[in-house]
């Protein structure tokens, strides 16, 4: 099992700080997520049904012709290698979300992690995986570039797999609406922008024949009834979506200024997290953790990822902690 953000319980034990006092900025999840209302009893006491409106709401939101709900995009990541042509080579634009190379290697594929992509390189692979925007580096590949890569891969029946888990806040480069064609697959999630990671709902967008194969692998009722209800309501709440996109951009700008004021140069960012390459990342991570603030540390390359605070109290607490650490670690 790989290490991910959100390990507050482990941090609580490590630093002997009460669990309920931590400020968790390690996940990149919207701290002001969609407000879950009372879930109807029927969603709990009946088996999930595909005709409940989830697929229709998701197709409208993503602008795609075909999709398959799953119990989080992680379930899709682990399923795709079982559907791909065997013995092919897999290229993954890296560094990135570690579950992607892990899943393909566990399935027996030869995986090469790439820093750059060219047409000649694409000819060597049967699958190319791109996280867009990337996690943790926040790099974004233009839509036109992705589609050109897909067309090149299609010359030898290759796949382009694009994980758009962090695309919702600014979807200008999304290729979700281009799916439905052979070899073009997109993963989406309600965990990040909608702040509903615990619901475990993700989607695979792609050609119907591959979605049917994935459906057979995942089996019936793979998304729980209450999760389907919540996802349908959230994806259909156009006013909340519109307002949240504006709010996240404002909050992201505030975080950029706060980090810069304390000597932390942001390398890149999305609306939900900031990434910085930092030589003394371990010292910063530990110093913040000793104050009950958890950020995500990466060792390859050395860097930190900061998510957004959820309220004014949390913002003020982060400001005080950053000021203290900056003073403590200054030469």
N, C-alpha and C positions, 0 to 999 in steps of 0.2 A: 504494500500500500504506500503510495506517494504522500508526501507532506503537502498540505495546502494551508491557506489562510483560515482564520477563524478558530485557532486552537487556544481559546481563552482558558479553558479548564486546565490544560497542561501548563500554560503560563502562570496561572494562579498558584499551582503547586510549586513550580520552579522558583518563583519570586516571593512566595508566601504572602500574597496579597489577596484579600477576599474576592471571590468570583464576582459578586454584584457591584464591585467598585471599578471594574475595568472599563476603559474606553477602547473598543475594538475598531481599529481602522485598517484591519489587515485583509479584508475580503473584496473590496470594490463593489459591494452591494449597496444599493440606494438605501440610506438609513431612514428615509421618509417615504417608504414604499406605499403601494396602493393599499388603502384602508379596507381591510377585510370586514365585511358585514356578517350578520347572522347567516350561517349556511343552512339551507333547508334540510329538514330531517330526511327527506327522500334521498338526498345525496349520500347519506350515511347508511341507510338500511336497504338500498337496492344496489344490484350490480351496475357498474358503469355502462352507459349506452352511448354508442357513437352518434346517435341522432339528437343529442342534447344541445347542439348548437356550437360546441367548441371548435370543430373543424371549420365551420362557416365563419366564425368570428376571427379565427387565426388566418384563414385565407384572405379575408378582407384586410386585416391589419398588415400582413406581409405582402399583399399584392401578388400572390402566387396561385397557380392553378391546382397544385397537388401538395399535400403534406400529410405527415403522420405524427400524431402526438406520442410522446414517450415519457417515461418516468425520469425526466431530466435529460439534458443533453449528454450527460455522462453515459447513460444507457446506450445512446446512439453511438458514441465514440467507441464503445466496446463491441457494438454489433457490426459496424461497417467492415472491419477486417474479415468477418465471416461471410461477407457478401461479395468481396472483391475477387477478381481472377487470381488463382493461386500462383505463387512463385514470382510475382512481379516485384519490382523495386519501388520503394515508397520514399519520396522526398518530402521533407517537412521544413518550412521556413522557420528558422530558429535564431535565438532562443525564444521559446514560447511555452504555452501551457503544456506541462510535462505529461499529462495523460495521453496526449495524441501519440507521440513516439512510443510510449510505454505500451499502449494497446496494440499497435501494429507489430512491435517486437514480440509481445507475448503470443501473438497469433502466428509467429514464425516467419514474418516478412523481414527482408533486408531493408533497413531504414538508414537513410543518409540525411543528416541535418544540414540544411543549407543556409548560408548567409546571403546569397544572391541567387537570382533565377535568370536564366537565359534560354533562348529557344533551343540551343544545342543541349543544354542540361535537361530540358523537358523531354527530349527524345529518349533519355535514358530511363525514364520512370513510367510506371503504369498508374501511379497515383501521386498527386501533389496535394499536400495539406497546408492550408494557410489560415491562421487566426487573424481576423480583420474586424476592428482594430486589434492589434496584437496585445497579448497579455504575457509578460508585464510591461513591455517596452512602449506600448501605445502607438507603434508604427501603424500607418494605414496605407494599404495598397489601393490605388485608384481602380474604380470599376472597369474602366477601359482596359487597363493592364490585365486584370483578372480574366476578362473575357478573351483577351488575346492568348493568354496562357491556356485557357480551356480549349480554344480552337486548335492550338498546336497539339495538345494532348489528344484531341479527338482524331487526329490523323492516324493514331495507332490504338484507338478505342480506349484511351486513358481516361482517368477521372480527375476532376478538380473538386476538392472538398474544402469548403470555406466555413469556418466557425465564426459566426457573427454574434456571439454572446454579448458583446459590448457595443453593438451597432445602434441600439434603439434611440439613444439620446440625440444622435446626429446621423441619420440614415442615408446621407447623400451618396455614399459610395457602396451602398448595399446592392448585391446582385440577387436578392430574394425574388424579385419580380422576373428575373431571367430564367428561373428554374423551370423544370418540366421537360428539358431537353436532355438527351443521353449524356451521361458523364459529368453533369453539373449538379453538385450536391451542396446544400447549405444547412447548417445547424443554427437554430435559434433557441432562445431560452427566456423565460419570464423571471429568472432568478435575480438578475442584476438590475436593470432599469426599473422593473416593477417591484423590486425588493421582496420577492416571493420565493426565495431560494428553498425554504422549507416545504413548499408545495410540491417540489420535484416535478416540474413540467417543462419539457423541451419539445422541439419539433424538428423533424427531418423533412426538408423540402427537396424534391427531385422528381425524376420520371416515375410514372405510376408503376411500371413493372418492378423497379427496384424497391419502391415503397411497399409493394405487396410482399416481396421477399423479406424485407425487414419486419413487416407485420407478422409473418410466420415465425421469425426468430424470436420476437419479443413476446409472442403469445397473447391470449385474450386478457382484457381488463388490466393492461399494464400501467394505466394511469388511474389512480383512485378517484372515486366519485366526487368527494369534496374538493379535491385538487382540480378536477375538470370544471366544477362550478366556479371556483375562484378564478381560474384562468380565463374562462369565458367572460365573466363580469369585468375583469381587469382589461382584457384586450378590447372590450367594447366601450370602455369609458373614455371617449374621445376628448372630453373636456379635461380630465385629469392628465391624460397623456400630453396634451398641448401645454398645459400649465407646468407640468413637471419638466418638460424639455427646457423651458425658459428658466425655471428655478435652478436646475442642475448647472446650466451654463453660468449663472450668477455665482453659485456656490463654488464652482470650479475656479473661477477667477479669484474669488476670495482666498481660496487655499493657495493658489499660485503666489499671491502677494504675501501671505503669511510665511510661507516657506522661504521666499526670497529675502524677506526682512530679517530672517535668522540665518542667512548665509547658505541656504540650501538651493542650489541651482537646479531647477526642474529640467530634465532632459527631454521629456515628452509627456503628454497627458491625454486622457479622455475626459469626458464630463464626470466620470465616476471615480477616477483614480489618477494620481500623479506618480511618475516614475523618474528616479534620478540615479545615475551612475555615481557611486560614492566610494572612495578608497577606504574611509574609516566607517563603513556601513555597520560593522559589528558593534563598534563603540556607541554609535547613535542608537541603534536598535536596543541595546542593553540599557542605556541610560534612560530612554523613554519607557522601557518596560519596568524599570525600577520605580517609575512614577505611575504605573498602572495603565500605560498607553501602549497598545499592541499595534505595530505596523508590520508589514511583510518584508522579511529579509531574503535576499537572493544572493547566492554565492557565485553563480556563473551566468552573467558577469556580476561583480560586486555592485549591489544596489539596494535601494529601498523603494517600496510602493506604499503610498499613503492613500487611504480612502477618505471619504467626506465625513466630518462630524454631523450629528443629527439634529442638534439644537444649539441655542446660544450658549448654554452652560458648557456644553462640550467644546464649542469653539474657543471660549475663554480659557478652559482648562488646557487645551492644546497649545494656545498661544503662550501661556505661562510656562508649560513644560519645554517648549521649543526654545524659549528665551533662556531658561535655566541651563539646558543642555548646551546651547551654543556658547554660553559664557564658560561653562565647565570645560568644554573640549577645545576652547580657543587656545592657540599656542601662547 
